[in-house]
């Protein structure tokens, strides 16, 4: 009966897993530096406690897992891995590592930079869980102020005056360019006159934080559709619903393929969106979070990408060129 079952020890499970891995009691004895009789006795006790036979010792020279043994094996590995993870996590805590890192990133941060940082973080700190939030504009700073996250990567705030109690450090920038579907009137016109963008729907990224919720960034048209999600804005632009500014890394393939066109708007040329790593002055980052900030700082590229706007149907839309130089943060 289930109530009569004993509780296996971690050592018994370790012996069981070692026998499975090396394929024999004698091999497990050598690996664990114990007598073969001790290994056999440990397995017999484990079988008695569980009430099942784990190995077939009669029909073959080497012990073979029985059907119940294979079932127990999966759970035994789970327990063993859990204990190993617990030991590693405690060791990290003893070394001063954070129990976990809460991170907020601006949606304008290029995907390649995010993937690079998080893959490297996973390799460097395998025992530190990470909680990731993606936010627009002032939403990153608001999460930091509300203590939802410990560090963030944010874009510029109104007035560039910063927020009291928030430490900021530059980690590069990303270029924004006005784009639209090739079927959009602004794209078909090629070189537009000043003010042409005001006659069409402009898709505008916004957020719900009080820091920037009522602030417009690079808005020139009185006809706006406001979206809190950059992916939705990207989708609507490709469908020909309005025009808007987008980060070049996110739309580069669309520009190269002609799915989007870099617009020539004299009064709305896009610009540079600066990026900063931020944290609360009263809660400085621990070793893992500080490492992550340093990783973002190290990503600042050695080239600046500049885009040529589309000037008519005869030109290839969205063709980009590179010039040497270092991004300014």
C-alpha positions in Angstrom: 0.0 0.0 0.0 1.1 3.5 -0.7 1.0 4.4 3.0 3.7 1.7 3.7 6.2 3.1 1.2 9.4 4.5 2.6 11.2 7.6 1.7 14.3 7.1 -0.5 17.4 9.0 0.5 19.3 11.2 -1.9 22.2 8.8 -1.6 20.1 5.9 -2.7 18.9 7.8 -5.7 22.4 8.7 -6.5 23.5 5.1 -6.4 20.5 4.1 -8.5 21.3 6.6 -11.2 25.0 5.7 -11.2 24.2 2.0 -11.8 21.9 3.0 -14.7 24.6 5.3 -16.2 27.6 2.9 -16.0 25.5 -0.3 -16.6 26.6 -2.5 -13.7 26.9 -2.7 -9.9 30.6 -3.2 -10.1 31.1 -0.1 -12.3 29.0 2.0 -10.0 31.1 0.8 -7.0 34.3 1.9 -8.8 32.8 5.3 -9.7 31.5 5.9 -6.2 34.5 4.4 -4.5 32.5 1.8 -2.6 32.3 -1.9 -2.3 30.0 -3.7 -4.8 28.2 -5.3 -1.8 27.4 -1.8 -0.6 25.9 -0.8 -3.9 23.8 -4.0 -4.1 22.6 -3.4 -0.5 21.6 0.2 -1.3 19.6 -0.8 -4.3 17.9 -3.6 -2.4 16.9 -1.2 0.3 15.6 1.3 -2.3 13.5 -1.5 -3.9 12.1 -2.5 -0.5 11.2 1.1 0.3 9.4 1.7 -3.0 7.9 -1.8 -3.2 9.0 -2.5 -6.7 11.9 -4.3 -8.4 14.0 -1.8 -10.2 16.5 -4.1 -12.0 16.2 -7.5 -13.7 19.2 -9.4 -12.2 18.2 -12.9 -13.4 17.8 -13.0 -17.2 20.9 -11.0 -18.1 24.5 -10.7 -16.9 24.1 -6.9 -16.6 21.3 -5.4 -14.6 18.5 -4.2 -16.8 15.8 -1.7 -15.8 12.3 -3.2 -15.3 9.2 -1.3 -16.4 8.8 0.2 -12.9 12.5 0.9 -12.9 12.2 3.0 -16.1 9.3 5.0 -14.5 11.3 5.6 -11.3 14.4 6.6 -13.4 12.7 9.7 -14.8 11.6 11.0 -11.4 14.9 10.2 -9.9 16.7 12.3 -12.5 14.3 15.1 -11.9 15.0 15.0 -8.1 18.8 14.8 -8.7 18.8 17.7 -11.1 16.7 19.7 -8.7 19.2 19.1 -5.9 22.1 20.1 -8.2 20.2 23.2 -9.2 19.5 24.0 -5.5 23.2 23.6 -4.6 24.3 25.8 -7.5 21.7 28.5 -6.6 22.8 28.5 -2.9 26.4 28.7 -4.0 25.5 31.7 -6.1 23.7 33.4 -3.2 26.7 32.8 -1.0 28.8 34.6 -3.6 26.5 37.6 -3.6 24.4 36.8 -6.8 20.8 38.0 -6.9 18.0 35.4 -6.4 16.6 36.7 -9.7 16.9 39.7 -12.1 13.9 41.7 -13.2 14.6 43.5 -16.5 12.5 46.0 -18.6 13.5 46.7 -22.2 12.4 49.4 -24.6 10.7 48.0 -27.6 13.0 50.0 -29.8 16.0 48.0 -28.7 17.1 45.9 -31.6 16.2 42.2 -31.4 19.8 41.2 -32.2 21.1 43.1 -29.1 18.4 41.6 -26.9 19.2 38.0 -28.1 22.9 38.5 -27.7 22.6 39.9 -24.1 20.2 37.3 -22.9 21.9 34.3 -24.4 25.2 35.4 -22.8 23.4 36.1 -19.5 22.0 32.6 -19.5 25.4 31.1 -20.1 27.2 33.3 -17.5 24.5 33.0 -14.8 22.7 29.7 -15.3 21.3 29.8 -11.7 19.8 33.3 -11.9 16.2 33.4 -13.2 15.3 36.5 -15.3 11.9 38.2 -15.6 11.6 40.2 -18.8 9.2 43.1 -19.5 8.9 44.8 -22.9 7.6 48.4 -22.7 7.4 51.5 -24.8 8.7 55.0 -24.1 8.3 55.9 -20.4 6.9 52.5 -19.5 10.4 51.2 -18.7 11.2 54.0 -16.3 7.8 53.7 -14.7 8.4 50.0 -13.9 11.7 50.9 -12.3 10.0 53.6 -10.2 7.3 51.2 -9.1 10.1 48.7 -8.2 8.6 46.1 -10.5 12.1 45.7 -12.2 15.6 46.3 -10.9 17.2 47.5 -14.2 16.0 48.6 -17.6 17.0 49.9 -21.0 15.0 53.0 -21.8 14.6 55.6 -24.5 14.7 59.3 -24.0 12.2 61.0 -21.7 10.7 64.5 -22.3 13.1 67.4 -21.8 16.1 65.0 -21.3 16.1 66.1 -17.7 15.9 62.6 -16.4 14.0 61.4 -13.4 15.1 62.1 -9.8 16.5 59.0 -8.2 17.3 57.2 -11.5 20.8 56.6 -12.6 21.3 56.5 -16.4 24.2 55.5 -18.7 24.3 55.6 -22.4 24.3 52.3 -24.3 24.1 53.6 -27.9 21.1 54.5 -30.0 19.0 53.3 -32.9 18.1 55.2 -36.1 14.4 55.8 -36.8 13.1 56.5 -40.3 9.7 57.3 -41.7 8.3 54.4 -43.7 5.1 53.3 -45.5 3.8 50.6 -47.8 5.0 51.1 -51.5 1.3 51.6 -52.4 0.9 54.5 -50.0 0.5 57.9 -51.6 3.6 59.3 -49.8 5.6 56.4 -51.2 4.3 56.8 -54.7 5.0 60.5 -54.7 8.7 60.0 -54.3 10.0 63.4 -53.1 7.2 65.0 -51.0 6.6 68.6 -50.3 6.9 70.0 -46.8 3.7 69.2 -44.8 2.7 66.2 -47.0 2.7 63.9 -44.0 0.0 65.9 -42.3 -2.5 64.8 -45.0 -2.3 61.2 -44.0 -2.8 58.9 -41.0 0.4 58.7 -38.9 0.8 55.6 -36.8 2.2 56.7 -33.4 3.7 54.6 -30.7 2.4 55.5 -27.3 2.4 54.2 -23.7 0.1 54.3 -20.7 2.7 55.5 -18.1 2.2 59.0 -16.6 5.7 59.9 -17.6 5.0 60.1 -21.3 1.4 59.1 -21.6 0.3 62.6 -22.8 3.5 63.4 -24.7 3.9 63.2 -28.5 7.2 62.1 -30.1 7.9 63.2 -33.7 4.1 63.6 -34.5 3.4 65.9 -37.4 0.0 64.8 -38.6 -3.2 65.7 -36.8 -4.6 62.4 -38.0 -3.1 59.7 -35.8 -3.7 56.2 -34.8 -2.0 55.4 -31.5 -0.6 52.0 -30.7 1.1 50.7 -27.5 2.7 47.7 -29.4 5.5 48.2 -32.0 4.8 44.9 -33.6 1.2 46.0 -34.4 2.5 49.3 -35.8 4.9 47.3 -38.0 2.0 45.1 -39.3 -0.3 48.1 -40.1 2.5 49.9 -41.9 3.1 46.9 -44.2 -0.7 46.7 -44.8 -0.7 50.3 -46.1 -2.6 51.7 -43.1 -0.8 55.0 -42.5 2.9 55.9 -42.3 5.2 56.2 -39.3 8.7 56.2 -37.9 10.3 52.8 -37.3 13.7 51.6 -36.0 15.9 50.6 -39.0 16.9 47.1 -37.6 13.2 46.2 -37.4 12.4 47.2 -41.0 15.7 46.6 -42.8 14.5 43.4 -44.5 11.2 45.1 -45.5 13.2 48.0 -47.0 15.5 45.7 -48.9 12.6 43.6 -50.3 10.4 46.6 -51.1 7.6 45.7 -48.6 8.2 49.1 -47.0 9.6 52.3 -48.5 11.8 54.9 -46.7 9.8 58.1 -47.2 11.3 61.4 -48.3 9.6 63.9 -46.0 11.4 67.2 -45.6 9.8 68.0 -42.2 9.8 64.4 -40.8 13.1 62.8 -41.5 13.1 60.5 -38.5 16.1 60.8 -36.2 18.2 59.1 -33.5 16.5 57.4 -30.6 19.0 57.2 -27.7 19.1 54.3 -25.4 20.2 54.2 -21.8 20.6 51.6 -19.1 18.8 52.7 -16.0 18.5 51.7 -12.3 17.3 53.2 -9.0 20.0 55.0 -7.1 18.7 53.5 -3.8 18.8 50.0 -5.3 22.1 49.6 -7.3 22.3 46.4 -9.4 23.9 43.3 -8.1 26.6 41.3 -9.8 24.3 39.6 -12.4 22.3 42.8 -13.2 25.5 44.9 -13.4 27.0 42.3 -15.8 23.9 42.6 -18.0 24.3 46.4 -18.2 27.9 46.0 -19.1 26.9 43.6 -21.9 24.6 46.1 -23.4 27.3 48.8 -23.2 29.8 46.5 -25.0 27.4 46.1 -27.9 27.7 49.6 -29.2 28.7 49.0 -32.8 31.6 50.5 -34.7 29.5 51.7 -37.6 26.6 54.0 -38.0 23.8 53.1 -40.4 22.3 55.9 -42.4 19.4 55.5 -44.7 18.6 57.2 -48.1 15.0 58.1 -48.5 13.0 57.0 -51.5 12.9 59.7 -54.1 10.7 58.2 -56.7 9.7 55.0 -58.5 13.0 54.8 -60.4 15.1 54.5 -57.3 15.4 51.3 -55.3 13.4 51.9 -52.1 15.0 51.8 -48.7 18.6 51.2 -49.9 20.9 51.7 -47.0 24.6 52.7 -47.0 27.1 52.5 -44.2 29.7 55.0 -43.1 32.5 54.6 -40.6 31.9 56.0 -37.2 30.9 55.2 -33.7 27.4 55.6 -32.4 27.0 58.4 -29.9 24.9 57.5 -26.8 
